[in-house]
Amino acid sequence: MKAFKVWGGLEFVHGKQVRTIVATYTKKRAAELLGVSMYYFNNYWTKTGNDIELEVALSEPETVFRASSSMGNDFKKEGE
């Protein structure tokens, strides 16, 4: 069985750069959930090994989580 991978990158939200993570089986699904092209995803996103990011994203796969800053780890679900 395939394992989830946790992807991390930076996004601009309300003019502020924030750390964003999501757990998916594939890059394609991650790009879909984030609303970005595969080109953009491949150039600006990467797998993360950060323990906090792994714990948060794997707690609810296929859910986008955003921190309050580019270096934050206070992740909240998209829309919260």
PDB file of N, CA, C and O in Angstrom:
ATOM      1  N   MET A   1       0.839  -1.183   0.000  1.00  0.00           N
ATOM      2  CA  MET A   1       0.000   0.000   0.000  1.00  0.00           C
ATOM      3  C   MET A   1       0.884   1.247   0.000  1.00  0.00           C
ATOM      4  O   MET A   1       1.901   1.297   0.692  1.00  0.00           O
ATOM      5  N   LYS A   2       0.493   2.236  -0.769  1.00  0.00           N
ATOM      6  CA  LYS A   2       1.240   3.486  -0.829  1.00  0.00           C
ATOM      7  C   LYS A   2       1.100   4.251   0.475  1.00  0.00           C
ATOM      8  O   LYS A   2       0.062   4.209   1.136  1.00  0.00           O
ATOM      9  N   ALA A   3       2.162   4.943   0.826  1.00  0.00           N
ATOM     10  CA  ALA A   3       2.133   5.774   2.031  1.00  0.00           C
ATOM     11  C   ALA A   3       1.879   7.227   1.640  1.00  0.00           C
ATOM     12  O   ALA A   3       2.261   7.672   0.558  1.00  0.00           O
ATOM     13  N   PHE A   4       1.233   7.949   2.536  1.00  0.00           N
ATOM     14  CA  PHE A   4       1.054   9.379   2.313  1.00  0.00           C
ATOM     15  C   PHE A   4       2.404  10.074   2.367  1.00  0.00           C
ATOM     16  O   PHE A   4       3.296   9.668   3.112  1.00  0.00           O
ATOM     17  N   LYS A   5       2.540  11.114   1.577  1.00  0.00           N
ATOM     18  CA  LYS A   5       3.706  11.999   1.633  1.00  0.00           C
ATOM     19  C   LYS A   5       3.199  13.355   2.081  1.00  0.00           C
ATOM     20  O   LYS A   5       2.080  13.748   1.749  1.00  0.00           O
ATOM     21  N   VAL A   6       4.014  14.065   2.830  1.00  0.00           N
ATOM     22  CA  VAL A   6       3.631  15.390   3.294  1.00  0.00           C
ATOM     23  C   VAL A   6       4.439  16.411   2.504  1.00  0.00           C
ATOM     24  O   VAL A   6       5.670  16.378   2.487  1.00  0.00           O
ATOM     25  N   TRP A   7       3.726  17.306   1.859  1.00  0.00           N
ATOM     26  CA  TRP A   7       4.318  18.331   1.011  1.00  0.00           C
ATOM     27  C   TRP A   7       4.247  19.676   1.722  1.00  0.00           C
ATOM     28  O   TRP A   7       3.253  19.985   2.380  1.00  0.00           O
ATOM     29  N   GLY A   8       5.290  20.465   1.590  1.00  0.00           N
ATOM     30  CA  GLY A   8       5.317  21.782   2.223  1.00  0.00           C
ATOM     31  C   GLY A   8       5.782  22.845   1.253  1.00  0.00           C
ATOM     32  O   GLY A   8       6.588  22.587   0.359  1.00  0.00           O
ATOM     33  N   GLY A   9       5.256  24.052   1.444  1.00  0.00           N
ATOM     34  CA  GLY A   9       5.649  25.179   0.613  1.00  0.00           C
ATOM     35  C   GLY A   9       5.148  26.473   1.225  1.00  0.00           C
ATOM     36  O   GLY A   9       4.541  26.478   2.296  1.00  0.00           O
ATOM     37  N   LEU A  10       5.406  27.558   0.535  1.00  0.00           N
ATOM     38  CA  LEU A  10       4.975  28.872   0.994  1.00  0.00           C
ATOM     39  C   LEU A  10       3.900  29.403   0.056  1.00  0.00           C
ATOM     40  O   LEU A  10       3.973  29.225  -1.160  1.00  0.00           O
ATOM     41  N   GLU A  11       2.912  30.050   0.633  1.00  0.00           N
ATOM     42  CA  GLU A  11       1.843  30.689  -0.129  1.00  0.00           C
ATOM     43  C   GLU A  11       1.665  32.112   0.368  1.00  0.00           C
ATOM     44  O   GLU A  11       2.060  32.448   1.484  1.00  0.00           O
ATOM     45  N   PHE A  12       1.073  32.936  -0.464  1.00  0.00           N
ATOM     46  CA  PHE A  12       0.683  34.272  -0.032  1.00  0.00           C
ATOM     47  C   PHE A  12      -0.807  34.238   0.296  1.00  0.00           C
ATOM     48  O   PHE A  12      -1.629  33.875  -0.544  1.00  0.00           O
ATOM     49  N   VAL A  13      -1.143  34.619   1.524  1.00  0.00           N
ATOM     50  CA  VAL A  13      -2.526  34.678   1.978  1.00  0.00           C
ATOM     51  C   VAL A  13      -2.748  36.061   2.564  1.00  0.00           C
ATOM     52  O   VAL A  13      -2.099  36.447   3.537  1.00  0.00           O
ATOM     53  N   HIS A  14      -3.667  36.802   1.966  1.00  0.00           N
ATOM     54  CA  HIS A  14      -3.946  38.183   2.401  1.00  0.00           C
ATOM     55  C   HIS A  14      -2.657  39.017   2.442  1.00  0.00           C
ATOM     56  O   HIS A  14      -2.441  39.802   3.365  1.00  0.00           O
ATOM     57  N   GLY A  15      -1.813  38.832   1.427  1.00  0.00           N
ATOM     58  CA  GLY A  15      -0.596  39.613   1.308  1.00  0.00           C
ATOM     59  C   GLY A  15       0.538  39.181   2.225  1.00  0.00           C
ATOM     60  O   GLY A  15       1.559  39.862   2.312  1.00  0.00           O
ATOM     61  N   LYS A  16       0.367  38.060   2.905  1.00  0.00           N
ATOM     62  CA  LYS A  16       1.376  37.582   3.859  1.00  0.00           C
ATOM     63  C   LYS A  16       1.834  36.190   3.442  1.00  0.00           C
ATOM     64  O   LYS A  16       1.014  35.349   3.075  1.00  0.00           O
ATOM     65  N   GLN A  17       3.137  35.946   3.497  1.00  0.00           N
ATOM     66  CA  GLN A  17       3.668  34.642   3.141  1.00  0.00           C
ATOM     67  C   GLN A  17       3.519  33.691   4.335  1.00  0.00           C
ATOM     68  O   GLN A  17       3.944  34.007   5.447  1.00  0.00           O
ATOM     69  N   VAL A  18       2.910  32.520   4.093  1.00  0.00           N
ATOM     70  CA  VAL A  18       2.671  31.549   5.162  1.00  0.00           C
ATOM     71  C   VAL A  18       3.120  30.153   4.735  1.00  0.00           C
ATOM     72  O   VAL A  18       3.090  29.811   3.553  1.00  0.00           O
ATOM     73  N   ARG A  19       3.533  29.358   5.710  1.00  0.00           N
ATOM     74  CA  ARG A  19       3.914  27.964   5.480  1.00  0.00           C
ATOM     75  C   ARG A  19       2.636  27.154   5.334  1.00  0.00           C
ATOM     76  O   ARG A  19       1.707  27.291   6.130  1.00  0.00           O
ATOM     77  N   THR A  20       2.598  26.310   4.310  1.00  0.00           N
ATOM     78  CA  THR A  20       1.417  25.501   4.014  1.00  0.00           C
ATOM     79  C   THR A  20       1.847  24.053   3.820  1.00  0.00           C
ATOM     80  O   THR A  20       2.879  23.783   3.206  1.00  0.00           O
ATOM     81  N   ILE A  21       1.055  23.124   4.343  1.00  0.00           N
ATOM     82  CA  ILE A  21       1.371  21.696   4.220  1.00  0.00           C
ATOM     83  C   ILE A  21       0.112  20.918   3.849  1.00  0.00           C
ATOM     84  O   ILE A  21      -1.009  21.351   4.113  1.00  0.00           O
ATOM     85  N   VAL A  22       0.327  19.759   3.232  1.00  0.00           N
ATOM     86  CA  VAL A  22      -0.778  18.856   2.896  1.00  0.00           C
ATOM     87  C   VAL A  22      -0.201  17.451   2.720  1.00  0.00           C
ATOM     88  O   VAL A  22       0.897  17.285   2.189  1.00  0.00           O
ATOM     89  N   ALA A  23      -0.955  16.439   3.171  1.00  0.00           N
ATOM     90  CA  ALA A  23      -0.549  15.040   3.005  1.00  0.00           C
ATOM     91  C   ALA A  23      -1.402  14.402   1.917  1.00  0.00           C
ATOM     92  O   ALA A  23      -2.631  14.429   1.986  1.00  0.00           O
ATOM     93  N   THR A  24      -0.747  13.829   0.918  1.00  0.00           N
ATOM     94  CA  THR A  24      -1.443  13.142  -0.165  1.00  0.00           C
ATOM     95  C   THR A  24      -0.594  11.963  -0.634  1.00  0.00           C
ATOM     96  O   THR A  24       0.572  11.833  -0.262  1.00  0.00           O
ATOM     97  N   TYR A  25      -1.197  11.113  -1.453  1.00  0.00           N
ATOM     98  CA  TYR A  25      -0.448  10.014  -2.053  1.00  0.00           C
ATOM     99  C   TYR A  25       0.397  10.498  -3.230  1.00  0.00           C
ATOM    100  O   TYR A  25       1.467   9.951  -3.499  1.00  0.00           O
ATOM    101  N   THR A  26      -0.091  11.531  -3.935  1.00  0.00           N
ATOM    102  CA  THR A  26       0.591  11.965  -5.152  1.00  0.00           C
ATOM    103  C   THR A  26       0.777  13.487  -5.198  1.00  0.00           C
ATOM    104  O   THR A  26       0.048  14.241  -4.554  1.00  0.00           O
ATOM    105  N   LYS A  27       1.765  13.907  -5.972  1.00  0.00           N
ATOM    106  CA  LYS A  27       1.972  15.335  -6.215  1.00  0.00           C
ATOM    107  C   LYS A  27       0.757  15.931  -6.917  1.00  0.00           C
ATOM    108  O   LYS A  27       0.335  17.046  -6.611  1.00  0.00           O
ATOM    109  N   LYS A  28       0.205  15.178  -7.857  1.00  0.00           N
ATOM    110  CA  LYS A  28      -0.939  15.676  -8.622  1.00  0.00           C
ATOM    111  C   LYS A  28      -2.100  16.035  -7.701  1.00  0.00           C
ATOM    112  O   LYS A  28      -2.717  17.089  -7.859  1.00  0.00           O
ATOM    113  N   ARG A  29      -2.397  15.169  -6.748  1.00  0.00           N
ATOM    114  CA  ARG A  29      -3.501  15.440  -5.822  1.00  0.00           C
ATOM    115  C   ARG A  29      -3.179  16.633  -4.928  1.00  0.00           C
ATOM    116  O   ARG A  29      -4.059  17.440  -4.629  1.00  0.00           O
ATOM    117  N   ALA A  30      -1.942  16.747  -4.505  1.00  0.00           N
ATOM    118  CA  ALA A  30      -1.533  17.903  -3.685  1.00  0.00           C
ATOM    119  C   ALA A  30      -1.737  19.191  -4.474  1.00  0.00           C
ATOM    120  O   ALA A  30      -2.282  20.160  -3.946  1.00  0.00           O
ATOM    121  N   ALA A  31      -1.306  19.208  -5.728  1.00  0.00           N
ATOM    122  CA  ALA A  31      -1.465  20.397  -6.565  1.00  0.00           C
ATOM    123  C   ALA A  31      -2.946  20.746  -6.734  1.00  0.00           C
ATOM    124  O   ALA A  31      -3.316  21.920  -6.696  1.00  0.00           O
ATOM    125  N   GLU A  32      -3.788  19.734  -6.918  1.00  0.00           N
ATOM    126  CA  GLU A  32      -5.231  19.968  -7.043  1.00  0.00           C
ATOM    127  C   GLU A  32      -5.794  20.618  -5.778  1.00  0.00           C
ATOM    128  O   GLU A  32      -6.533  21.599  -5.856  1.00  0.00           O
ATOM    129  N   LEU A  33      -5.444  20.071  -4.618  1.00  0.00           N
ATOM    130  CA  LEU A  33      -5.953  20.605  -3.353  1.00  0.00           C
ATOM    131  C   LEU A  33      -5.471  22.037  -3.102  1.00  0.00           C
ATOM    132  O   LEU A  33      -6.182  22.846  -2.507  1.00  0.00           O
ATOM    133  N   LEU A  34      -4.270  22.333  -3.559  1.00  0.00           N
ATOM    134  CA  LEU A  34      -3.692  23.661  -3.370  1.00  0.00           C
ATOM    135  C   LEU A  34      -4.130  24.644  -4.450  1.00  0.00           C
ATOM    136  O   LEU A  34      -3.957  25.853  -4.301  1.00  0.00           O
ATOM    137  N   GLY A  35      -4.692  24.129  -5.528  1.00  0.00           N
ATOM    138  CA  GLY A  35      -5.148  24.989  -6.615  1.00  0.00           C
ATOM    139  C   GLY A  35      -4.012  25.587  -7.431  1.00  0.00           C
ATOM    140  O   GLY A  35      -4.093  26.722  -7.899  1.00  0.00           O
ATOM    141  N   VAL A  36      -2.939  24.790  -7.594  1.00  0.00           N
ATOM    142  CA  VAL A  36      -1.789  25.265  -8.374  1.00  0.00           C
ATOM    143  C   VAL A  36      -1.495  24.274  -9.494  1.00  0.00           C
ATOM    144  O   VAL A  36      -1.924  23.121  -9.448  1.00  0.00           O
ATOM    145  N   SER A  37      -0.761  24.734 -10.492  1.00  0.00           N
ATOM    146  CA  SER A  37      -0.376  23.860 -11.606  1.00  0.00           C
ATOM    147  C   SER A  37       0.723  22.896 -11.165  1.00  0.00           C
ATOM    148  O   SER A  37       1.402  23.133 -10.166  1.00  0.00           O
ATOM    149  N   MET A  38       0.890  21.821 -11.907  1.00  0.00           N
ATOM    150  CA  MET A  38       1.980  20.886 -11.623  1.00  0.00           C
ATOM    151  C   MET A  38       3.329  21.571 -11.803  1.00  0.00           C
ATOM    152  O   MET A  38       4.265  21.307 -11.048  1.00  0.00           O
ATOM    153  N   TYR A  39       3.435  22.449 -12.797  1.00  0.00           N
ATOM    154  CA  TYR A  39       4.677  23.196 -12.999  1.00  0.00           C
ATOM    155  C   TYR A  39       5.024  23.984 -11.738  1.00  0.00           C
ATOM    156  O   TYR A  39       6.149  23.912 -11.244  1.00  0.00           O
ATOM    157  N   TYR A  40       4.061  24.730 -11.226  1.00  0.00           N
ATOM    158  CA  TYR A  40       4.285  25.533 -10.021  1.00  0.00           C
ATOM    159  C   TYR A  40       4.625  24.626  -8.839  1.00  0.00           C
ATOM    160  O   TYR A  40       5.575  24.887  -8.100  1.00  0.00           O
ATOM    161  N   PHE A  41       3.849  23.566  -8.667  1.00  0.00           N
ATOM    162  CA  PHE A  41       4.080  22.649  -7.551  1.00  0.00           C
ATOM    163  C   PHE A  41       5.491  22.069  -7.607  1.00  0.00           C
ATOM    164  O   PHE A  41       6.202  22.071  -6.602  1.00  0.00           O
ATOM    165  N   ASN A  42       5.893  21.581  -8.758  1.00  0.00           N
ATOM    166  CA  ASN A  42       7.218  20.972  -8.896  1.00  0.00           C
ATOM    167  C   ASN A  42       8.360  21.953  -8.643  1.00  0.00           C
ATOM    168  O   ASN A  42       9.446  21.547  -8.230  1.00  0.00           O
ATOM    169  N   ASN A  43       8.125  23.221  -8.886  1.00  0.00           N
ATOM    170  CA  ASN A  43       9.181  24.214  -8.702  1.00  0.00           C
ATOM    171  C   ASN A  43       9.221  24.834  -7.306  1.00  0.00           C
ATOM    172  O   ASN A  43      10.265  25.334  -6.886  1.00  0.00           O
ATOM    173  N   TYR A  44       8.111  24.810  -6.589  1.00  0.00           N
ATOM    174  CA  TYR A  44       8.064  25.536  -5.325  1.00  0.00           C
ATOM    175  C   TYR A  44       7.641  24.709  -4.111  1.00  0.00           C
ATOM    176  O   TYR A  44       7.575  25.248  -3.006  1.00  0.00           O
ATOM    177  N   TRP A  45       7.358  23.445  -4.280  1.00  0.00           N
ATOM    178  CA  TRP A  45       6.938  22.602  -3.171  1.00  0.00           C
ATOM    179  C   TRP A  45       7.863  21.403  -3.058  1.00  0.00           C
ATOM    180  O   TRP A  45       8.463  20.983  -4.048  1.00  0.00           O
ATOM    181  N   THR A  46       7.981  20.849  -1.856  1.00  0.00           N
ATOM    182  CA  THR A  46       8.854  19.700  -1.634  1.00  0.00           C
ATOM    183  C   THR A  46       8.286  18.826  -0.523  1.00  0.00           C
ATOM    184  O   THR A  46       7.445  19.264   0.262  1.00  0.00           O
ATOM    185  N   LYS A  47       8.760  17.582  -0.469  1.00  0.00           N
ATOM    186  CA  LYS A  47       8.393  16.720   0.656  1.00  0.00           C
ATOM    187  C   LYS A  47       9.051  17.280   1.905  1.00  0.00           C
ATOM    188  O   LYS A  47      10.172  17.785   1.856  1.00  0.00           O
ATOM    189  N   THR A  48       8.349  17.187   3.018  1.00  0.00           N
ATOM    190  CA  THR A  48       8.912  17.653   4.280  1.00  0.00           C
ATOM    191  C   THR A  48       9.172  16.469   5.202  1.00  0.00           C
ATOM    192  O   THR A  48       8.470  15.458   5.161  1.00  0.00           O
ATOM    193  N   GLY A  49      10.189  16.618   6.026  1.00  0.00           N
ATOM    194  CA  GLY A  49      10.504  15.619   7.034  1.00  0.00           C
ATOM    195  C   GLY A  49      10.376  16.197   8.435  1.00  0.00           C
ATOM    196  O   GLY A  49      10.717  15.539   9.417  1.00  0.00           O
ATOM    197  N   ASN A  50       9.882  17.434   8.527  1.00  0.00           N
ATOM    198  CA  ASN A  50       9.716  18.113   9.806  1.00  0.00           C
ATOM    199  C   ASN A  50       8.689  17.357  10.652  1.00  0.00           C
ATOM    200  O   ASN A  50       7.561  17.134  10.211  1.00  0.00           O
ATOM    201  N   ASP A  51       9.079  16.966  11.859  1.00  0.00           N
ATOM    202  CA  ASP A  51       8.206  16.147  12.712  1.00  0.00           C
ATOM    203  C   ASP A  51       6.859  16.797  13.003  1.00  0.00           C
ATOM    204  O   ASP A  51       5.833  16.117  12.982  1.00  0.00           O
ATOM    205  N   ILE A  52       6.844  18.084  13.271  1.00  0.00           N
ATOM    206  CA  ILE A  52       5.585  18.779  13.559  1.00  0.00           C
ATOM    207  C   ILE A  52       4.692  18.785  12.327  1.00  0.00           C
ATOM    208  O   ILE A  52       3.499  18.498  12.420  1.00  0.00           O
ATOM    209  N   GLU A  53       5.268  19.113  11.169  1.00  0.00           N
ATOM    210  CA  GLU A  53       4.491  19.141   9.925  1.00  0.00           C
ATOM    211  C   GLU A  53       3.946  17.755   9.582  1.00  0.00           C
ATOM    212  O   GLU A  53       2.803  17.630   9.142  1.00  0.00           O
ATOM    213  N   LEU A  54       4.752  16.720   9.779  1.00  0.00           N
ATOM    214  CA  LEU A  54       4.290  15.356   9.512  1.00  0.00           C
ATOM    215  C   LEU A  54       3.115  14.995  10.415  1.00  0.00           C
ATOM    216  O   LEU A  54       2.116  14.448   9.947  1.00  0.00           O
ATOM    217  N   GLU A  55       3.229  15.293  11.691  1.00  0.00           N
ATOM    218  CA  GLU A  55       2.157  14.970  12.638  1.00  0.00           C
ATOM    219  C   GLU A  55       0.850  15.677  12.285  1.00  0.00           C
ATOM    220  O   GLU A  55      -0.220  15.067  12.282  1.00  0.00           O
ATOM    221  N   VAL A  56       0.955  16.968  11.988  1.00  0.00           N
ATOM    222  CA  VAL A  56      -0.244  17.748  11.676  1.00  0.00           C
ATOM    223  C   VAL A  56      -0.892  17.259  10.382  1.00  0.00           C
ATOM    224  O   VAL A  56      -2.083  16.948  10.363  1.00  0.00           O
ATOM    225  N   ALA A  57      -0.123  17.191   9.314  1.00  0.00           N
ATOM    226  CA  ALA A  57      -0.688  16.838   8.006  1.00  0.00           C
ATOM    227  C   ALA A  57      -1.223  15.407   7.977  1.00  0.00           C
ATOM    228  O   ALA A  57      -2.259  15.145   7.366  1.00  0.00           O
ATOM    229  N   LEU A  58      -0.526  14.488   8.631  1.00  0.00           N
ATOM    230  CA  LEU A  58      -0.970  13.096   8.617  1.00  0.00           C
ATOM    231  C   LEU A  58      -2.175  12.857   9.529  1.00  0.00           C
ATOM    232  O   LEU A  58      -2.830  11.819   9.431  1.00  0.00           O
ATOM    233  N   SER A  59      -2.471  13.813  10.419  1.00  0.00           N
ATOM    234  CA  SER A  59      -3.651  13.670  11.270  1.00  0.00           C
ATOM    235  C   SER A  59      -4.937  13.770  10.456  1.00  0.00           C
ATOM    236  O   SER A  59      -5.963  13.210  10.840  1.00  0.00           O
ATOM    237  N   GLU A  60      -4.880  14.486   9.327  1.00  0.00           N
ATOM    238  CA  GLU A  60      -6.030  14.614   8.421  1.00  0.00           C
ATOM    239  C   GLU A  60      -5.527  14.712   6.980  1.00  0.00           C
ATOM    240  O   GLU A  60      -5.444  15.807   6.424  1.00  0.00           O
ATOM    241  N   PRO A  61      -5.195  13.576   6.379  1.00  0.00           N
ATOM    242  CA  PRO A  61      -4.709  13.598   4.997  1.00  0.00           C
ATOM    243  C   PRO A  61      -5.682  14.292   4.053  1.00  0.00           C
ATOM    244  O   PRO A  61      -6.894  14.298   4.268  1.00  0.00           O
ATOM    245  N   GLU A  62      -5.122  14.867   3.019  1.00  0.00           N
ATOM    246  CA  GLU A  62      -5.868  15.589   1.980  1.00  0.00           C
ATOM    247  C   GLU A  62      -6.577  16.830   2.528  1.00  0.00           C
ATOM    248  O   GLU A  62      -7.577  17.284   1.973  1.00  0.00           O
ATOM    249  N   THR A  63      -6.051  17.360   3.609  1.00  0.00           N
ATOM    250  CA  THR A  63      -6.525  18.612   4.185  1.00  0.00           C
ATOM    251  C   THR A  63      -5.373  19.607   4.143  1.00  0.00           C
ATOM    252  O   THR A  63      -4.259  19.287   4.558  1.00  0.00           O
ATOM    253  N   VAL A  64      -5.634  20.798   3.650  1.00  0.00           N
ATOM    254  CA  VAL A  64      -4.603  21.832   3.575  1.00  0.00           C
ATOM    255  C   VAL A  64      -4.516  22.537   4.930  1.00  0.00           C
ATOM    256  O   VAL A  64      -5.527  22.973   5.480  1.00  0.00           O
ATOM    257  N   PHE A  65      -3.302  22.643   5.457  1.00  0.00           N
ATOM    258  CA  PHE A  65      -3.043  23.335   6.715  1.00  0.00           C
ATOM    259  C   PHE A  65      -2.120  24.520   6.453  1.00  0.00           C
ATOM    260  O   PHE A  65      -1.168  24.419   5.679  1.00  0.00           O
ATOM    261  N   ARG A  66      -2.412  25.640   7.104  1.00  0.00           N
ATOM    262  CA  ARG A  66      -1.579  26.839   6.958  1.00  0.00           C
ATOM    263  C   ARG A  66      -1.168  27.356   8.327  1.00  0.00           C
ATOM    264  O   ARG A  66      -1.958  27.347   9.271  1.00  0.00           O
ATOM    265  N   ALA A  67       0.083  27.810   8.424  1.00  0.00           N
ATOM    266  CA  ALA A  67       0.580  28.456   9.639  1.00  0.00           C
ATOM    267  C   ALA A  67       0.314  29.950   9.516  1.00  0.00           C
ATOM    268  O   ALA A  67      -0.108  30.425   8.462  1.00  0.00           O
ATOM    269  N   SER A  68       0.557  30.682  10.583  1.00  0.00           N
ATOM    270  CA  SER A  68       0.295  32.122  10.575  1.00  0.00           C
ATOM    271  C   SER A  68       1.444  32.926   9.966  1.00  0.00           C
ATOM    272  O   SER A  68       1.319  34.132   9.752  1.00  0.00           O
ATOM    273  N   SER A  69       2.568  32.251   9.689  1.00  0.00           N
ATOM    274  CA  SER A  69       3.717  32.941   9.088  1.00  0.00           C
ATOM    275  C   SER A  69       4.526  31.945   8.263  1.00  0.00           C
ATOM    276  O   SER A  69       4.207  30.757   8.225  1.00  0.00           O
ATOM    277  N   SER A  70       5.562  32.432   7.612  1.00  0.00           N
ATOM    278  CA  SER A  70       6.393  31.561   6.777  1.00  0.00           C
ATOM    279  C   SER A  70       7.242  30.605   7.614  1.00  0.00           C
ATOM    280  O   SER A  70       7.674  29.565   7.117  1.00  0.00           O
ATOM    281  N   MET A  71       7.482  30.945   8.865  1.00  0.00           N
ATOM    282  CA  MET A  71       8.302  30.107   9.748  1.00  0.00           C
ATOM    283  C   MET A  71       7.480  29.469  10.862  1.00  0.00           C
ATOM    284  O   MET A  71       8.031  28.788  11.727  1.00  0.00           O
ATOM    285  N   GLY A  72       6.169  29.685  10.845  1.00  0.00           N
ATOM    286  CA  GLY A  72       5.313  29.208  11.927  1.00  0.00           C
ATOM    287  C   GLY A  72       5.060  27.725  11.890  1.00  0.00           C
ATOM    288  O   GLY A  72       5.241  27.065  10.867  1.00  0.00           O
ATOM    289  N   ASN A  73       4.635  27.214  13.032  1.00  0.00           N
ATOM    290  CA  ASN A  73       4.202  25.822  13.108  1.00  0.00           C
ATOM    291  C   ASN A  73       2.868  25.711  13.842  1.00  0.00           C
ATOM    292  O   ASN A  73       2.525  24.661  14.384  1.00  0.00           O
ATOM    293  N   ASP A  74       2.126  26.817  13.847  1.00  0.00           N
ATOM    294  CA  ASP A  74       0.793  26.876  14.459  1.00  0.00           C
ATOM    295  C   ASP A  74      -0.266  26.611  13.381  1.00  0.00           C
ATOM    296  O   ASP A  74      -1.094  27.474  13.088  1.00  0.00           O
ATOM    297  N   PHE A  75      -0.228  25.425  12.802  1.00  0.00           N
ATOM    298  CA  PHE A  75      -1.055  25.094  11.645  1.00  0.00           C
ATOM    299  C   PHE A  75      -2.524  24.989  11.986  1.00  0.00           C
ATOM    300  O   PHE A  75      -2.916  24.452  13.022  1.00  0.00           O
ATOM    301  N   LYS A  76      -3.329  25.524  11.069  1.00  0.00           N
ATOM    302  CA  LYS A  76      -4.787  25.427  11.147  1.00  0.00           C
ATOM    303  C   LYS A  76      -5.293  24.947   9.801  1.00  0.00           C
ATOM    304  O   LYS A  76      -4.672  25.190   8.766  1.00  0.00           O
ATOM    305  N   LYS A  77      -6.433  24.259   9.827  1.00  0.00           N
ATOM    306  CA  LYS A  77      -7.040  23.805   8.586  1.00  0.00           C
ATOM    307  C   LYS A  77      -7.411  24.990   7.729  1.00  0.00           C
ATOM    308  O   LYS A  77      -7.758  26.057   8.237  1.00  0.00           O
ATOM    309  N   GLU A  78      -7.337  24.798   6.425  1.00  0.00           N
ATOM    310  CA  GLU A  78      -7.754  25.831   5.478  1.00  0.00           C
ATOM    311  C   GLU A  78      -9.171  26.276   5.828  1.00  0.00           C
ATOM    312  O   GLU A  78     -10.067  25.448   5.997  1.00  0.00           O
ATOM    313  N   GLY A  79      -9.365  27.574   5.935  1.00  0.00           N
ATOM    314  CA  GLY A  79     -10.681  28.119   6.216  1.00  0.00           C
ATOM    315  C   GLY A  79     -10.970  28.362   7.687  1.00  0.00           C
ATOM    316  O   GLY A  79     -11.995  28.956   8.020  1.00  0.00           O
ATOM    317  N   GLU A  80     -10.095  27.920   8.566  1.00  0.00           N
ATOM    318  CA  GLU A  80     -10.315  28.163  10.009  1.00  0.00           C
ATOM    319  C   GLU A  80      -9.711  29.473  10.438  1.00  0.00           C
ATOM    320  O   GLU A  80      -9.798  29.839  11.610  1.00  0.00           O
TER     321      GLU A  80
END
